[in-house]
Amino acid sequence: MESPPESSSSSPVLLNIGGKRYATTVETLTQREPSSMLAAMFSGRHTLPRHPDTGMVFVDRDGKHFRHVLNWLRDGAVPDMSESEYQQLLREAEYYQLLVAASQLTSRCENMMGLADCINDRLGWKNDENFSEAELTRKDVIKCIQAPRVRFRGVNLSGLDLSKLDLSEVDFSYACIKNANFSSAYLRKAKFRLTEATCSSFQSANLHECELIGANLEGSVLDKANLQSANLQVQLDFQGANLMGANLSGANLEGANLKGAKLAGTNLECANLQRAYLREVDLRETHLTGAKLGGANLLGAIR
């Protein structure tokens, strides 16, 4: 069934995007990016096929990400997402041809970009961030740790080689230590609260009694590290981390996310794993004698 185009820019439009339903207006779909496919569809120049009962226009695309497309068209908002989600949203932005903002067309503001450009900028920022230049050098850190009380709270130390240093009781809370090398470092009682530590190496490091609450260690290497009695409670994200051969005996891992973690040979004897997320984790070579597993999610785990 076909119906005539909407009579005004404030007219409601009902959309079915891949099975998900949305309600918006012609103005939202046409104003911010007037050269887009959506703007062309609802410009009034075309007659659109609609559902005979609901009046909805169907588009065979990803309905999940279309809400972000609408939020962009409404107020220019770009969501915070993972790199893989940005890649998915970029495909949708390119399909809808959200490439040039209205302000560019009118030359009022050369800095305004389409959604696709904004996503590409975010992707570039994320990739650069992984290899961003540290604010200090290894030599600077060595000078600092000679002081009685050392704090690197919120400091960018990403990519630094801090291996084999005595960093006991150093406060790294809120710091960025992505891709940093702490191999064989002495980190007893060090604080890593809410630290961004993805892809860092703690191989053979001594993390005895350290604090890792809220730390993001996704993709990190901790094989043969000593985390005995470390506090990793509640918010710890160990998703995808390599913990093979690590000593976590007696460690507090309550509520930790261990999805996809490599635990072959890991010592978790007497560790607190209550309410931990261990779904589909291979535990066959993991030492769990005396470990507390009450409320842990072990669905699909191999034991």
ROTIKE-690015 format. One record per residue (C-alpha): residue number from 1; residue in one letter; x, y, z. Coordinates in nm, 3 decimals. Each point is the difference from the previous one (the first is absolute). Layout:
BEGIN
{atom NUM, 'A', {X, Y, Z}},
...
END
This chain:
BEGIN
{atom 1, 'M', {0.000, 0.000, 0.000}},
{atom 2, 'E', {0.130, 0.347, -0.085}},
{atom 3, 'S', {-0.088, 0.327, 0.167}},
{atom 4, 'P', {0.081, 0.362, -0.083}},
{atom 5, 'P', {0.297, 0.170, 0.167}},
{atom 6, 'E', {-0.040, 0.166, 0.338}},
{atom 7, 'S', {-0.175, 0.335, -0.001}},
{atom 8, 'S', {0.241, 0.185, 0.233}},
{atom 9, 'S', {0.342, -0.029, 0.159}},
{atom 10, 'S', {-0.157, -0.064, 0.342}},
{atom 11, 'S', {-0.209, -0.289, -0.127}},
{atom 12, 'P', {0.064, -0.324, 0.189}},
{atom 13, 'V', {0.178, -0.281, -0.177}},
{atom 14, 'L', {-0.024, -0.364, 0.109}},
{atom 15, 'L', {0.295, -0.220, -0.095}},
{atom 16, 'N', {0.065, -0.373, 0.016}},
{atom 17, 'I', {0.377, -0.047, -0.013}},
{atom 18, 'G', {0.085, -0.369, -0.016}},
{atom 19, 'G', {-0.295, -0.085, 0.227}},
{atom 20, 'K', {0.052, 0.283, 0.253}},
{atom 21, 'R', {-0.255, 0.279, 0.002}},
{atom 22, 'Y', {0.084, 0.369, 0.019}},
{atom 23, 'A', {-0.201, 0.322, -0.003}},
{atom 24, 'T', {0.149, 0.329, -0.115}},
{atom 25, 'T', {-0.078, 0.298, -0.226}},
{atom 26, 'V', {0.077, 0.105, -0.354}},
{atom 27, 'E', {0.198, 0.294, 0.138}},
{atom 28, 'T', {0.230, -0.231, 0.199}},
{atom 29, 'L', {0.065, -0.219, -0.304}},
{atom 30, 'T', {0.075, 0.286, -0.239}},
{atom 31, 'Q', {0.153, 0.300, 0.178}},
{atom 32, 'R', {0.341, -0.098, 0.141}},
{atom 33, 'E', {0.125, -0.195, -0.304}},
{atom 34, 'P', {-0.207, 0.117, -0.299}},
{atom 35, 'S', {0.209, -0.194, -0.252}},
{atom 36, 'S', {-0.058, -0.335, 0.172}},
{atom 37, 'M', {-0.211, -0.287, -0.126}},
{atom 38, 'L', {-0.249, 0.054, 0.284}},
{atom 39, 'A', {-0.040, 0.366, -0.092}},
{atom 40, 'A', {-0.061, -0.098, -0.362}},
{atom 41, 'M', {-0.258, -0.265, 0.100}},
{atom 42, 'F', {-0.205, 0.248, 0.203}},
{atom 43, 'S', {0.058, 0.311, -0.209}},
{atom 44, 'G', {-0.346, -0.021, -0.154}},
{atom 45, 'R', {0.142, -0.088, -0.340}},
{atom 46, 'H', {-0.068, -0.372, 0.042}},
{atom 47, 'T', {-0.302, -0.216, 0.077}},
{atom 48, 'L', {0.095, -0.261, 0.258}},
{atom 49, 'P', {-0.153, -0.348, 0.043}},
{atom 50, 'R', {-0.161, -0.037, 0.344}},
{atom 51, 'H', {-0.156, -0.279, 0.201}},
{atom 52, 'P', {-0.374, -0.003, -0.075}},
{atom 53, 'D', {-0.099, -0.022, 0.369}},
{atom 54, 'T', {0.270, 0.187, 0.194}},
{atom 55, 'G', {0.113, 0.249, -0.264}},
{atom 56, 'M', {0.361, -0.083, 0.082}},
{atom 57, 'V', {0.284, 0.038, -0.248}},
{atom 58, 'F', {0.220, -0.312, 0.006}},
{atom 59, 'V', {0.379, 0.017, -0.042}},
{atom 60, 'D', {0.194, -0.327, -0.003}},
{atom 61, 'R', {0.294, 0.111, 0.219}},
{atom 62, 'D', {0.131, -0.047, 0.356}},
{atom 63, 'G', {-0.271, 0.125, 0.235}},
{atom 64, 'K', {0.227, -0.003, 0.306}},
{atom 65, 'H', {0.229, 0.275, -0.126}},
{atom 66, 'F', {-0.270, 0.216, -0.159}},
{atom 67, 'R', {-0.070, 0.164, 0.337}},
{atom 68, 'H', {0.352, 0.146, -0.018}},
{atom 69, 'V', {-0.072, 0.121, -0.353}},
{atom 70, 'L', {-0.313, 0.178, 0.126}},
{atom 71, 'N', {0.181, 0.153, 0.298}},
{atom 72, 'W', {0.262, 0.134, -0.240}},
{atom 73, 'L', {-0.265, 0.149, -0.225}},
{atom 74, 'R', {-0.181, 0.153, 0.299}},
{atom 75, 'D', {0.288, 0.164, 0.184}},
{atom 76, 'G', {0.332, -0.104, -0.154}},
{atom 77, 'A', {0.081, -0.249, 0.277}},
{atom 78, 'V', {0.262, -0.270, -0.059}},
{atom 79, 'P', {-0.018, -0.278, 0.263}},
{atom 80, 'D', {0.294, -0.149, 0.191}},
{atom 81, 'M', {0.047, -0.350, -0.140}},
{atom 82, 'S', {0.255, -0.274, -0.040}},
{atom 83, 'E', {0.206, -0.011, -0.320}},
{atom 84, 'S', {-0.203, -0.292, -0.139}},
{atom 85, 'E', {-0.328, 0.183, 0.069}},
{atom 86, 'Y', {0.135, 0.314, -0.171}},
{atom 87, 'Q', {0.081, -0.214, -0.304}},
{atom 88, 'Q', {-0.359, -0.127, -0.006}},
{atom 89, 'L', {-0.143, 0.350, 0.037}},
{atom 90, 'L', {0.233, 0.127, -0.272}},
{atom 91, 'R', {-0.150, -0.251, -0.243}},
{atom 92, 'E', {-0.347, 0.135, 0.078}},
{atom 93, 'A', {0.114, 0.362, -0.034}},
{atom 94, 'E', {0.154, -0.074, -0.339}},
{atom 95, 'Y', {-0.312, -0.186, -0.115}},
{atom 96, 'Y', {-0.222, 0.297, 0.090}},
{atom 97, 'Q', {0.263, 0.232, -0.155}},
{atom 98, 'L', {0.040, 0.207, 0.317}},
{atom 99, 'L', {0.313, 0.159, -0.138}},
{atom 100, 'V', {-0.046, 0.378, -0.010}},
{atom 101, 'A', {-0.169, 0.215, 0.265}},
{atom 102, 'A', {-0.226, 0.290, -0.095}},
{atom 103, 'S', {0.246, 0.259, 0.134}},
{atom 104, 'Q', {0.262, -0.117, -0.247}},
{atom 105, 'L', {-0.240, 0.047, -0.287}},
{atom 106, 'T', {-0.076, 0.355, 0.111}},
{atom 107, 'S', {0.367, 0.076, 0.087}},
{atom 108, 'R', {-0.095, 0.129, 0.343}},
{atom 109, 'C', {0.238, -0.233, 0.183}},
{atom 110, 'E', {0.270, -0.194, -0.176}},
{atom 111, 'N', {0.065, -0.218, 0.307}},
{atom 112, 'M', {-0.340, -0.169, -0.005}},
{atom 113, 'M', {0.010, -0.351, -0.144}},
{atom 114, 'G', {-0.242, -0.274, -0.089}},
{atom 115, 'L', {-0.052, -0.297, 0.229}},
{atom 116, 'A', {0.234, -0.222, -0.204}},
{atom 117, 'D', {0.284, 0.254, 0.034}},
{atom 118, 'C', {-0.059, 0.035, 0.374}},
{atom 119, 'I', {0.017, -0.378, 0.045}},
{atom 120, 'N', {0.319, -0.019, -0.204}},
{atom 121, 'D', {0.147, 0.271, 0.224}},
{atom 122, 'R', {-0.098, -0.199, 0.309}},
{atom 123, 'L', {0.154, -0.316, -0.144}},
{atom 124, 'G', {0.320, 0.187, -0.076}},
{atom 125, 'W', {0.003, 0.145, 0.351}},
{atom 126, 'K', {-0.046, -0.344, 0.152}},
{atom 127, 'N', {0.279, -0.150, -0.207}},
{atom 128, 'D', {0.233, 0.290, 0.078}},
{atom 129, 'E', {-0.090, -0.026, 0.368}},
{atom 130, 'N', {0.135, -0.355, 0.016}},
{atom 131, 'F', {0.341, 0.131, -0.098}},
{atom 132, 'S', {-0.024, 0.349, 0.147}},
{atom 133, 'E', {0.321, 0.153, 0.124}},
{atom 134, 'A', {0.061, -0.044, 0.370}},
{atom 135, 'E', {0.030, 0.312, 0.213}},
{atom 136, 'L', {0.311, -0.135, 0.176}},
{atom 137, 'T', {0.302, -0.206, -0.100}},
{atom 138, 'R', {0.142, -0.303, 0.180}},
{atom 139, 'K', {0.274, 0.227, 0.137}},
{atom 140, 'D', {-0.265, 0.241, 0.135}},
{atom 141, 'V', {-0.177, -0.286, 0.173}},
{atom 142, 'I', {0.323, -0.123, 0.159}},
{atom 143, 'K', {0.062, 0.350, 0.142}},
{atom 144, 'C', {-0.356, 0.014, 0.135}},
{atom 145, 'I', {0.009, -0.337, 0.177}},
{atom 146, 'Q', {0.295, 0.112, 0.207}},
{atom 147, 'A', {-0.236, 0.230, 0.190}},
{atom 148, 'P', {-0.167, -0.129, 0.321}},
{atom 149, 'R', {-0.354, 0.008, -0.144}},
{atom 150, 'V', {-0.060, -0.045, -0.372}},
{atom 151, 'R', {-0.317, 0.081, -0.191}},
{atom 152, 'F', {-0.069, -0.033, -0.369}},
{atom 153, 'R', {-0.374, 0.054, 0.037}},
{atom 154, 'G', {-0.156, 0.082, -0.338}},
{atom 155, 'V', {0.340, 0.011, -0.176}},
{atom 156, 'N', {0.042, -0.140, -0.352}},
{atom 157, 'L', {0.275, -0.264, 0.014}},
{atom 158, 'S', {-0.119, -0.201, -0.300}},
{atom 159, 'G', {0.265, -0.195, -0.184}},
{atom 160, 'L', {0.276, 0.054, 0.260}},
{atom 161, 'D', {0.250, -0.271, 0.090}},
{atom 162, 'L', {-0.020, -0.017, 0.381}},
{atom 163, 'S', {0.122, -0.357, 0.026}},
{atom 164, 'K', {0.202, -0.117, 0.303}},
{atom 165, 'L', {-0.053, 0.328, 0.192}},
{atom 166, 'D', {-0.091, 0.016, 0.368}},
{atom 167, 'L', {-0.344, 0.164, -0.021}},
{atom 168, 'S', {-0.131, -0.122, 0.335}},
{atom 169, 'E', {-0.278, 0.213, 0.152}},
{atom 170, 'V', {-0.005, 0.232, -0.305}},
{atom 171, 'D', {-0.344, 0.149, -0.073}},
{atom 172, 'F', {-0.096, -0.050, -0.369}},
{atom 173, 'S', {-0.372, 0.067, 0.060}},
{atom 174, 'Y', {-0.186, 0.142, -0.303}},
{atom 175, 'A', {0.322, -0.011, -0.205}},
{atom 176, 'C', {0.027, -0.121, -0.360}},
{atom 177, 'I', {0.256, -0.280, -0.022}},
{atom 178, 'K', {-0.109, -0.160, -0.328}},
{atom 179, 'N', {0.266, -0.214, -0.167}},
{atom 180, 'A', {0.239, 0.068, 0.292}},
{atom 181, 'N', {0.257, -0.261, 0.102}},
{atom 182, 'F', {0.001, -0.088, 0.372}},
{atom 183, 'S', {0.169, -0.338, -0.051}},
{atom 184, 'S', {0.182, -0.118, 0.315}},
{atom 185, 'A', {-0.081, 0.332, 0.172}},
{atom 186, 'Y', {-0.047, 0.006, 0.378}},
{atom 187, 'L', {-0.350, 0.146, 0.047}},
{atom 188, 'R', {-0.085, -0.108, 0.355}},
{atom 189, 'K', {-0.289, 0.208, 0.140}},
{atom 190, 'A', {-0.008, 0.216, -0.316}},
{atom 191, 'K', {-0.335, 0.162, -0.079}},
{atom 192, 'F', {-0.163, -0.044, -0.342}},
{atom 193, 'R', {-0.351, 0.119, 0.083}},
{atom 194, 'L', {-0.194, 0.073, -0.324}},
{atom 195, 'T', {0.324, -0.019, -0.197}},
{atom 196, 'E', {-0.016, -0.047, -0.379}},
{atom 197, 'A', {0.248, -0.284, -0.048}},
{atom 198, 'T', {-0.110, -0.177, -0.317}},
{atom 199, 'C', {0.267, -0.205, -0.177}},
{atom 200, 'S', {0.258, 0.065, 0.273}},
{atom 201, 'S', {0.249, -0.265, 0.109}},
{atom 202, 'F', {0.031, -0.103, 0.365}},
{atom 203, 'Q', {0.187, -0.317, -0.081}},
{atom 204, 'S', {0.174, -0.137, 0.313}},
{atom 205, 'A', {-0.081, 0.325, 0.186}},
{atom 206, 'N', {-0.057, -0.002, 0.375}},
{atom 207, 'L', {-0.348, 0.146, 0.060}},
{atom 208, 'H', {-0.032, -0.128, 0.356}},
{atom 209, 'E', {-0.272, 0.190, 0.188}},
{atom 210, 'C', {-0.043, 0.252, -0.283}},
{atom 211, 'E', {-0.332, 0.175, -0.063}},
{atom 212, 'L', {-0.156, -0.052, -0.345}},
{atom 213, 'I', {-0.359, 0.102, 0.070}},
{atom 214, 'G', {-0.165, 0.114, -0.323}},
{atom 215, 'A', {0.321, -0.045, -0.203}},
{atom 216, 'N', {-0.046, -0.093, -0.366}},
{atom 217, 'L', {0.252, -0.276, -0.075}},
{atom 218, 'E', {-0.163, -0.130, -0.316}},
{atom 219, 'G', {0.258, -0.168, -0.221}},
{atom 220, 'S', {0.273, 0.040, 0.262}},
{atom 221, 'V', {0.267, -0.263, 0.068}},
{atom 222, 'L', {0.035, -0.116, 0.361}},
{atom 223, 'D', {0.149, -0.345, -0.045}},
{atom 224, 'K', {0.214, -0.098, 0.300}},
{atom 225, 'A', {-0.095, 0.323, 0.178}},
{atom 226, 'N', {-0.051, -0.015, 0.376}},
{atom 227, 'L', {-0.337, 0.147, 0.095}},
{atom 228, 'Q', {-0.029, -0.177, 0.332}},
{atom 229, 'S', {-0.248, 0.179, 0.227}},
{atom 230, 'A', {-0.048, 0.277, -0.258}},
{atom 231, 'N', {-0.330, 0.186, 0.019}},
{atom 232, 'L', {-0.171, -0.033, -0.339}},
{atom 233, 'Q', {-0.351, 0.042, 0.133}},
{atom 234, 'V', {-0.328, 0.098, -0.168}},
{atom 235, 'Q', {0.076, 0.191, -0.321}},
{atom 236, 'L', {0.312, -0.171, -0.133}},
{atom 237, 'D', {-0.005, -0.067, -0.374}},
{atom 238, 'F', {0.226, -0.294, -0.083}},
{atom 239, 'Q', {-0.185, -0.077, -0.324}},
{atom 240, 'G', {0.238, -0.164, -0.246}},
{atom 241, 'A', {0.297, 0.037, 0.235}},
{atom 242, 'N', {0.286, -0.248, -0.005}},
{atom 243, 'L', {0.038, -0.136, 0.354}},
{atom 244, 'M', {0.174, -0.326, -0.090}},
{atom 245, 'G', {0.221, -0.117, 0.285}},
{atom 246, 'A', {-0.080, 0.305, 0.215}},
{atom 247, 'N', {-0.011, -0.041, 0.378}},
{atom 248, 'L', {-0.333, 0.135, 0.125}},
{atom 249, 'S', {-0.023, -0.221, 0.308}},
{atom 250, 'G', {-0.214, 0.169, 0.262}},
{atom 251, 'A', {-0.077, 0.292, -0.235}},
{atom 252, 'N', {-0.335, 0.175, 0.026}},
{atom 253, 'L', {-0.163, -0.032, -0.345}},
{atom 254, 'E', {-0.357, 0.044, 0.118}},
{atom 255, 'G', {-0.221, 0.117, -0.288}},
{atom 256, 'A', {0.293, 0.015, -0.243}},
{atom 257, 'N', {-0.059, -0.036, -0.374}},
{atom 258, 'L', {0.218, -0.287, -0.119}},
{atom 259, 'K', {-0.181, -0.069, -0.326}},
{atom 260, 'G', {0.243, -0.138, -0.256}},
{atom 261, 'A', {0.295, 0.019, 0.242}},
{atom 262, 'K', {0.278, -0.256, -0.043}},
{atom 263, 'L', {0.034, -0.185, 0.329}},
{atom 264, 'A', {0.209, -0.305, -0.089}},
{atom 265, 'G', {0.228, -0.076, 0.296}},
{atom 266, 'T', {-0.133, 0.297, 0.198}},
{atom 267, 'N', {0.011, -0.043, 0.377}},
{atom 268, 'L', {-0.339, 0.105, 0.139}},
{atom 269, 'E', {0.020, -0.209, 0.317}},
{atom 270, 'C', {-0.209, 0.151, 0.283}},
{atom 271, 'A', {-0.082, 0.298, -0.225}},
{atom 272, 'N', {-0.333, 0.176, 0.036}},
{atom 273, 'L', {-0.184, -0.048, -0.332}},
{atom 274, 'Q', {-0.348, 0.061, 0.133}},
{atom 275, 'R', {-0.231, 0.152, -0.264}},
{atom 276, 'A', {0.291, 0.003, -0.247}},
{atom 277, 'Y', {-0.080, -0.028, -0.372}},
{atom 278, 'L', {0.166, -0.321, -0.116}},
{atom 279, 'R', {-0.238, -0.089, -0.278}},
{atom 280, 'E', {0.153, -0.229, -0.267}},
{atom 281, 'V', {0.345, 0.023, 0.162}},
{atom 282, 'D', {0.229, -0.304, -0.025}},
{atom 283, 'L', {0.079, -0.095, 0.361}},
{atom 284, 'R', {0.145, -0.346, -0.063}},
{atom 285, 'E', {0.359, 0.096, 0.087}},
{atom 286, 'T', {-0.091, 0.264, 0.259}},
{atom 287, 'H', {0.078, -0.063, 0.368}},
{atom 288, 'L', {-0.324, 0.068, 0.190}},
{atom 289, 'T', {0.050, -0.191, 0.326}},
{atom 290, 'G', {-0.180, 0.187, 0.279}},
{atom 291, 'A', {-0.122, 0.274, -0.235}},
{atom 292, 'K', {-0.336, 0.161, 0.080}},
{atom 293, 'L', {-0.230, -0.027, -0.303}},
{atom 294, 'G', {-0.336, 0.087, 0.154}},
{atom 295, 'G', {-0.219, 0.186, -0.250}},
{atom 296, 'A', {0.265, -0.017, -0.272}},
{atom 297, 'N', {-0.127, -0.021, -0.358}},
{atom 298, 'L', {0.148, -0.328, -0.126}},
{atom 299, 'L', {-0.242, -0.060, -0.286}},
{atom 300, 'G', {0.189, -0.179, -0.278}},
{atom 301, 'A', {0.324, -0.002, 0.200}},
{atom 302, 'I', {0.224, -0.303, -0.066}},
{atom 303, 'R', {0.107, -0.168, 0.324}},
END
